[in-house]
Amino acid sequence: MAGVLSRVPVKLHKQVARGMLAVGMMAGGFALIFIVAYSETEKSSGALWWKKTTEVPLSERLPYLFISITLFIAAATAVVMALRLLGAQSRMQKYLTVTDGVESIEIRQLVEITNTSRAKVYRDLEALISSGMASDLYIDYQGQRLVRRSHVPKNSRKATVRCTSCGGSNDIIVGSAKKCDYCLSALPLDLT
């Protein structure tokens, strides 16, 4: 179930969760109707004064029971999946709130803040970044940090260079590889 949920784009979590809750409610309603059909042990025929009542055998009522059980399972599954999606959406919003205005934060701190596992934090951050909701962030796996793209590390400096191919002006972090914003040619790494 988690594999299916991980394929849902982050931007659509709320809408998909609402749809799944609606499906769960419908399936639950139909399950109740089939339970009522199963519980009817007698059926009547005829008019008011010549009414005839007969017992419904269990073999005729059992399909209603099986259908209602299946629908209850489907309803429970849909509701659980919707709640998981809403929980993931809540975690994503928490990441966005925590990282708002922060240049760099350790993954360890995010683990403590969200009270989830390191692996789940990495998965959530990757989903958040790939969805475009946090496109100005990236994960520094080696430094185990979440970093804003505009962040300049303490031992680095920013500089403006002209592209040798097109002459465009580009802001770079000295020592970091970057391509020209205009023609995508490689820019110099070292300015000496």
C-alpha positions as CSV (number, residue, x, y, z in Angstrom):
1,M,0.0,0.0,0.0
2,A,2.9,2.4,0.8
3,G,4.3,1.8,-2.7
4,V,1.1,2.9,-4.3
5,L,0.8,6.0,-2.1
6,S,4.4,7.0,-2.9
7,R,3.5,7.3,-6.6
8,V,0.8,9.9,-5.9
9,P,2.2,13.4,-6.6
10,V,2.5,15.5,-3.5
11,K,0.5,18.3,-5.0
12,L,-2.5,15.9,-5.5
13,H,-2.4,14.3,-2.0
14,K,-5.3,16.3,-0.7
15,Q,-7.6,15.7,-3.7
16,V,-6.8,12.0,-3.9
17,A,-7.4,11.7,-0.1
18,R,-10.8,13.3,-0.5
19,G,-11.7,11.0,-3.4
20,M,-10.6,8.0,-1.4
21,L,-12.7,9.1,1.6
22,A,-15.7,9.5,-0.7
23,V,-15.1,6.0,-2.1
24,G,-14.8,4.6,1.4
25,M,-18.0,6.2,2.5
26,M,-19.9,4.8,-0.6
27,A,-18.5,1.4,-0.1
28,G,-19.4,1.5,3.6
29,G,-22.9,2.5,2.7
30,F,-23.4,-0.3,0.2
31,A,-21.9,-2.7,2.7
32,L,-24.6,-1.7,5.2
33,I,-27.3,-2.3,2.6
34,F,-26.0,-5.8,1.9
35,I,-25.8,-6.6,5.6
36,V,-29.5,-5.6,5.9
37,A,-30.3,-7.9,3.0
38,Y,-28.3,-10.7,4.7
39,S,-30.1,-10.2,8.0
40,E,-33.6,-10.6,6.5
41,T,-34.5,-14.2,7.3
42,E,-38.1,-14.1,6.2
43,K,-39.8,-12.8,3.0
44,S,-43.5,-12.1,2.6
45,S,-45.7,-12.3,-0.4
46,G,-49.4,-11.6,-1.0
47,A,-51.8,-8.9,0.2
48,L,-52.7,-7.9,3.6
49,W,-55.2,-10.6,4.6
50,W,-53.7,-13.5,2.6
51,K,-50.1,-12.7,3.4
52,K,-47.7,-15.6,3.2
53,T,-44.4,-15.6,5.0
54,T,-41.5,-18.0,4.1
55,E,-38.1,-18.5,5.6
56,V,-35.1,-17.5,3.4
57,P,-32.5,-20.2,3.4
58,L,-28.9,-19.4,4.5
59,S,-27.6,-20.4,1.1
60,E,-29.5,-17.5,-0.6
61,R,-28.4,-15.0,2.0
62,L,-24.6,-15.9,2.1
63,P,-23.7,-14.0,-1.0
64,Y,-25.0,-10.8,0.6
65,L,-22.7,-11.5,3.6
66,F,-19.6,-12.0,1.4
67,I,-20.3,-8.9,-0.6
68,S,-20.8,-6.8,2.5
69,I,-17.5,-8.1,4.0
70,T,-15.7,-7.3,0.8
71,L,-17.2,-3.8,0.7
72,F,-16.2,-3.2,4.3
73,I,-12.6,-4.2,3.6
74,A,-12.6,-1.9,0.5
75,A,-14.0,0.9,2.6
76,A,-11.5,0.4,5.4
77,T,-8.6,0.3,2.9
78,A,-9.7,3.5,1.2
79,V,-10.0,5.3,4.5
80,V,-6.6,4.1,5.7
81,M,-5.0,5.2,2.5
82,A,-6.7,8.6,2.6
83,L,-5.5,9.1,6.2
84,R,-1.9,8.2,5.2
85,L,-2.0,10.6,2.3
86,L,-3.3,13.4,4.6
87,G,-0.6,12.5,7.1
88,A,2.1,12.7,4.4
89,Q,0.6,16.1,3.3
90,S,0.8,17.3,6.9
91,R,4.5,16.2,7.1
92,M,5.3,18.0,3.8
93,Q,3.7,21.2,5.1
94,K,5.8,20.8,8.3
95,Y,9.0,20.5,6.3
96,L,8.0,23.7,4.3
97,T,7.3,25.5,7.5
98,V,10.5,24.4,9.2
99,T,12.7,25.3,6.2
100,D,11.1,28.7,5.5
101,G,13.8,31.2,5.8
102,V,16.5,28.6,6.7
103,E,19.6,28.4,4.5
104,S,20.7,25.0,5.7
105,I,19.4,22.5,8.2
106,E,20.8,19.1,9.3
107,I,18.7,16.0,8.4
108,R,19.2,15.0,12.1
109,Q,17.3,18.1,13.2
110,L,14.5,17.3,10.8
111,V,14.3,13.8,12.2
112,E,13.9,15.2,15.7
113,I,11.4,17.9,14.6
114,T,9.1,15.5,12.7
115,N,9.6,12.6,15.0
116,T,10.1,10.2,12.1
117,S,12.9,7.9,10.9
118,R,15.9,9.2,8.9
119,A,14.9,7.1,5.9
120,K,11.3,8.6,5.9
121,V,12.7,12.1,6.2
122,Y,14.9,11.5,3.1
123,R,11.9,10.0,1.2
124,D,9.7,12.9,2.1
125,L,12.2,15.5,1.2
126,E,12.9,13.8,-2.2
127,A,9.2,13.7,-2.9
128,L,8.8,17.4,-1.8
129,I,11.7,18.5,-4.0
130,S,10.7,16.4,-7.1
131,S,7.1,17.7,-6.8
132,G,8.3,21.2,-7.3
133,M,6.9,22.4,-4.0
134,A,10.5,23.0,-2.7
135,S,12.4,23.5,-5.9
136,D,14.7,26.0,-4.2
137,L,16.1,23.2,-1.9
138,Y,18.4,20.3,-2.4
139,I,19.7,17.5,-0.3
140,D,23.4,17.4,0.5
141,Y,23.7,13.6,1.0
142,Q,27.4,13.8,1.9
143,G,26.9,16.6,4.5
144,Q,23.5,15.1,5.5
145,R,21.8,18.5,5.2
146,L,18.9,20.1,3.5
147,V,20.3,23.2,1.7
148,R,18.7,26.2,0.0
149,R,20.1,26.7,-3.5
150,S,21.0,30.3,-2.7
151,H,23.1,29.3,0.3
152,V,26.8,30.1,0.2
153,P,28.8,27.8,2.5
154,K,31.0,29.5,5.1
155,N,34.3,28.6,3.3
156,S,33.1,29.8,-0.1
157,R,32.3,33.1,-1.8
158,K,30.0,34.3,-4.5
159,A,31.3,35.9,-7.7
160,T,29.9,37.1,-11.0
161,V,31.5,35.8,-14.2
162,R,30.9,36.3,-17.9
163,C,30.3,33.2,-20.0
164,T,33.0,32.6,-22.6
165,S,30.5,31.3,-25.1
166,C,27.7,33.8,-25.0
167,G,29.0,36.6,-22.8
168,G,26.1,36.3,-20.3
169,S,26.6,37.5,-16.7
170,N,26.2,34.6,-14.2
171,D,26.4,34.5,-10.3
172,I,28.4,31.5,-9.2
173,I,29.8,30.1,-5.9
174,V,33.6,29.9,-6.5
175,G,34.6,26.3,-6.6
176,S,31.1,24.9,-7.5
177,A,30.4,23.6,-10.9
178,K,27.7,25.5,-12.7
179,K,26.4,26.0,-16.3
180,C,25.6,29.3,-17.9
181,D,22.0,30.4,-17.2
182,Y,21.7,31.5,-20.9
183,C,23.5,28.9,-23.1
184,L,24.2,26.1,-20.6
185,S,27.9,26.1,-21.4
186,A,30.3,25.2,-18.5
187,L,31.5,28.1,-16.4
188,P,34.9,28.3,-14.8
189,L,35.3,26.8,-11.4
190,D,38.2,28.8,-10.1
191,L,38.6,32.6,-10.3
192,T,42.3,33.4,-9.7
